[in-house]
Amino acid sequence: MEVTDAAFNAVRILVAVIAGLVAIIAPIALTVHLILRPIDRAAKLHNAPPRFSVGDFLCLFLAIQIPLAAISRLVEPAERNTFWLFTIATWMIGPLTWITCARTLSKAGVVKSLHRLMFMGFVMPVVYYGLFPFTWLSVNIVLLAYGGRDPRTPTNWVFGSWSLLALLLILSWYFTKYIVGQIEQPGAELSSQPEENIANLQTPDRQAPIDAQVTVVN
């Protein structure tokens, strides 16, 4: 009986470890594969020159304001050193993330203002600021499932926040898929050239022998 219980506990611990690793790796891998990689692939394919719109600069303030608002809510007033540390990191990482996304969109050939606003104002904040808490909440759900409920952890808040972030990530995936699908493929104009233009180019070659025969008869 003791051997059976020990084997069961070992299997349970192994399953819990695997589930924890999946909770950490799966969100990052899926986000990179479904959201970030399609835009990066389109940027390498088109390699268009960088450009910035007015909407891009408006999204820059959003990229900085979101983490600053979170810091002001989570960090206690007494922890001023931590507050300023995160504030400085935000002012360094936020603009870097913004300019990277804006350049990638430009190189990918995304020129419509609405599409750029959708990506810079919604997809970028969700991915870069929502992926870490989503992964952390996923790990917490695994701990709740295998370690039991912790009275200090509000279960409803964990599942509610996880569901909201999951919905936002799914919407970001759909938006990215739509934006990439609307990008004009290079060489599309050449492939859509009317067939009658090609026929017109071939017409003089077909008429040349007839003209030559008429000249000989005369």
C-alpha positions, 0 to 999 in steps of 0.5 A, a space after each residue: 500500500 505504501 509503495 502504491 501511494 509513493 508511486 502515485 505521489 511520484 507520478 502526480 509530482 511529475 505531471 505537476 512539473 510537466 504542467 508547470 513547464 507547459 504553462 510557462 513555455 506554451 503561452 510564449 511559444 504560441 504568441 511568438 508563432 501566431 502573432 510576432 512571427 507572421 509580421 516578422 516574416 512579412 517584414 523580411 519578405 517586403 523589406 519596405 523603407 521605415 515610415 512613421 504615422 501620427 497614430 504611431 506617435 499616439 501609441 507611443 504614449 500608450 506604450 509608456 502610460 500602461 506600465 506606469 499606471 500599473 507601477 503606480 498601482 502595485 508599488 507602495 508609496 514607501 517603496 520609492 526606490 522600486 518605483 523609480 527603478 521600474 519607471 526608468 526601465 519603462 522609459 527605456 523599454 517602452 520606446 524601444 519596443 515601440 520603435 521596433 514594432 513601428 519599423 517592423 510594420 513599415 518593413 512588412 508593408 503595413 501602410 493603412 493607418 487603421 491597421 497600424 493603429 490596431 497593431 500598435 494600440 492594441 496588439 503590441 500592449 497586449 503581447 508585450 505587457 500581457 504575456 508575462 502576467 498571463 504566464 504567471 497566472 497560468 502557473 498559478 492555476 497549475 499550482 491551484 490544481 495540484 497544490 490545493 487552494 491557498 487562502 491568500 490567493 483569490 481564486 475568482 480573480 486568478 481565473 477571471 484575469 486569466 480568461 480576460 488576458 486569454 481573450 485579448 491574446 486571441 483577439 490579437 492573433 485574429 487582428 494580426 492574421 487579418 492585417 497580414 492578410 491585407 498586405 499587398 504581396 510583392 509582384 501582385 501587379 505584374 501577376 494581375 496584368 491583363 491577358 490582352 496586353 500580352 496578346 497585343 505584344 504578340 500581334 506584330 510578330 504574327 502579322 509580319 509574315 503576312 506583310 512580307 508576302 504582300 510585298 513580294 506579290 507587288 
